[in-house]
Amino acid sequence: MATDSHRQVPIVAEIVRNALVSVTNEMKIDLMRSSYNPIIYEMLDFSVGLFNEHAETLAQAAGLPQFLCDMPNAIRSILDDVGGVAAMSEGDVYLTNDPYTSSFHLNDVTVVQPVFYDGQVIAFAGARAHWHDMGGKSAGGSSDATNVYQEGLFLRSIKLSSAGVVDENVIRIIQGNSRLPDSVIGDLNAQVGSCHTGVARLRSLIDRHGLDVFRRCVDLLIAQGEEQARAAVREMPDGEYHAEGFVDNDGVDLDRPLRVAVTVRVRGDEIEFDLTGTDGPCRGPLNANRHITHSELSLAFKTLTTPNEPANAGHFRPMSVIVPEGCLLDAQRPSPTLWAFVPLELLIDLVRKALAPAIPQRVTAADYGRCAVMHMAGRSPRDGSFIIIADTEGGGWGAKPFADGENALLFGDIRVIPAEVLEHKYPVVLERFQLRADSGGAGQFRGGLGIVKDYRCTDELELLSGYDRHDCPPWGLFGGGEGAPNTIVVTRADGDVDEFRKATEYGLRAGDVVSFRTGGGGGYGDPLARDPERVLADVVDGYVSAATAEEAYGVVLTEDGRGVDADQTQRGRARRTSATAG
């Protein structure tokens, strides 16, 4: 006969599930409120989580989902390097930013603290955040780096604290290799504090329920996550599905597009992602390691199978990944990796494109790229200190099978830095910030709109940018049109104009206006099937011009622009349909 504690486990498991999420939310708040770096406390470019002794995800706070799927790799790499949990003591804290075992690039630093209970490691608390500057040849990073040594300080499985005692030598090394020494140490301390919170709260949770019950609850939660995911995969038609696309270039060889390919195989309740056909490594910083590649595919898989359930390791057990050795997505040292997310974000969209014939009601068209990076570096006019503006912007997301794509949307829990913060801290004035008309791909459901964001410089600055999806813009699905591409336009104080996408140390002077223009999402379905009244509403709202309404949607407006000319619209659409059918 089952004991009372066994009968209660399913009930207690729900309490434990929500308690774990609550702990990670508290870790998140601690990190936000104590960090020094606006890219962390304003943009939220970080993630925190709790993991079991096998480095499997137990819970995560809302944040950057790519980080959470990959933090287990960081923990495993540390365990491999230090000799496993047997080499760890209570109060130890470790650092890693190894871009070949985990993370996109050196700027993403992971802090890991083992959780001891009754003298044994029973879990880990982790916090990953983007540090503004890791040294390297250019402030904030370089779009034309050709090896990792140009990208900054390499920290692999570094013990920051031993039994609670901080190694000040590590602190001095980090400070001495960054242009922003106070900021990076402040962010490091914030991450450590976040992990301390996670450790303390997890211990309290186990005190409340007992270690045996806690472990049985965790096992049940992971098993539930696995069954939820397998049930979702079983709903997909068995088969083999393929898609491929291209990154514009790697920032060094500007005339060489880079192919990313994926074949998705669905068999019963399992799914396989095969990246055979993806190009080999590149000279520029768009190489990504196989672990972060697996992480990105895990994210794509989660959004297509169990998007609403809090993630744990079970949700990813039905999937497997094949990454060809030595390809673009299997970065080997010393390949540069700063913009590794560019081909990986493309890969996420390609998974949806591949599966569109199989699950058309669960995929969206392509988006603007999700990470339109812009940094500007220079000296503060107030005190001469070094400054870096990091302002990753939102753009248009792909249209859905039932609705238009989202406008000006970032990814995960990432936010836009408020204009008041930017203008107070940095020598810039925000002159324009608006939706980019006509940027969304046409379709029965329109792609989301990108943005136009104009800064006027009030002092000298250097620009770092990593825009892509220009030569290969966001595609539509099932007849939907392409979204507008990403681009940057600089208007000099003397009137000269320059347009580009990727740049390092691009000089800006007082009076220059730099305009960041993010792309739109692809459309979904035939544009001629869009309700003319919705097209009119888009024109009235400024989302679509009258010319595009007629050219892309076949909708003719009345002379005053306040209504639809139904007769001309019907005749024009009928002619287009006949011409297409012929």
Number of C-alpha atoms within 10 A of each C-alpha: 4 6 7 8 11 14 10 12 18 15 11 17 20 15 12 21 17 12 16 22 20 17 23 29 20 18 31 27 13 19 29 24 12 18 23 20 25 22 25 24 20 17 21 24 24 29 30 33 32 33 23 20 18 15 20 21 24 24 25 27 24 20 20 20 21 25 27 27 26 24 30 25 20 31 30 17 19 22 18 12 12 14 10 12 16 10 9 20 19 17 17 19 26 21 26 25 25 24 33 25 23 29 30 29 28 28 25 22 29 30 30 30 27 27 27 19 16 7 9 15 18 19 23 26 28 33 30 28 26 22 24 27 24 28 25 20 13 21 27 29 27 27 25 23 25 21 16 20 16 17 28 22 21 20 18 20 23 17 20 20 20 15 11 12 11 15 12 11 10 16 15 12 12 21 18 14 15 22 21 23 19 14 19 23 19 15 24 26 17 23 30 27 19 27 30 22 20 29 25 13 19 23 18 12 17 16 12 11 14 12 16 11 19 19 16 16 24 20 15 17 23 22 17 15 22 20 17 16 26 23 17 17 23 16 13 18 15 16 13 16 18 19 19 19 22 21 22 23 21 29 27 18 13 11 10 14 16 20 18 24 22 25 21 21 20 21 15 16 17 19 23 17 24 18 24 15 15 20 18 17 21 22 17 24 28 32 31 32 27 25 25 28 29 23 24 22 24 24 20 20 23 18 16 18 21 20 13 8 13 16 23 25 20 22 26 23 18 19 20 15 16 14 21 17 13 14 22 27 27 20 26 20 13 13 25 30 31 28 25 25 24 25 25 26 21 25 24 21 23 24 24 26 26 20 24 20 14 19 15 15 11 15 24 27 32 32 37 38 31 23 20 25 18 20 21 24 23 21 17 17 15 9 7 9 11 13 22 25 24 21 19 20 26 29 32 34 35 37 33 26 20 13 15 25 29 23 23 25 22 22 17 15 15 21 20 17 20 12 13 10 11 17 13 10 15 21 22 24 17 16 13 13 15 13 22 25 20 24 30 38 36 33 27 28 27 36 40 33 36 34 26 22 20 22 20 23 20 17 17 19 25 19 21 26 26 25 29 29 26 20 13 14 25 32 27 29 26 16 17 25 26 28 34 29 24 27 22 22 16 20 18 17 15 8 10 9 13 11 12 14 20 24 20 21 19 13 14 24 15 15 17 24 25 23 21 25 28 33 37 41 40 39 38 33 24 20 24 23 13 18 13 23 13 13 28 23 14 18 21 15 11 14 20 23 17 19 15 17 21 16 11 16 23 25 28 26 22 12 9 7 13 12 15 18 15 15 9 15 19 15 12 17 18 14 13 13 12 9 9 8 7 6
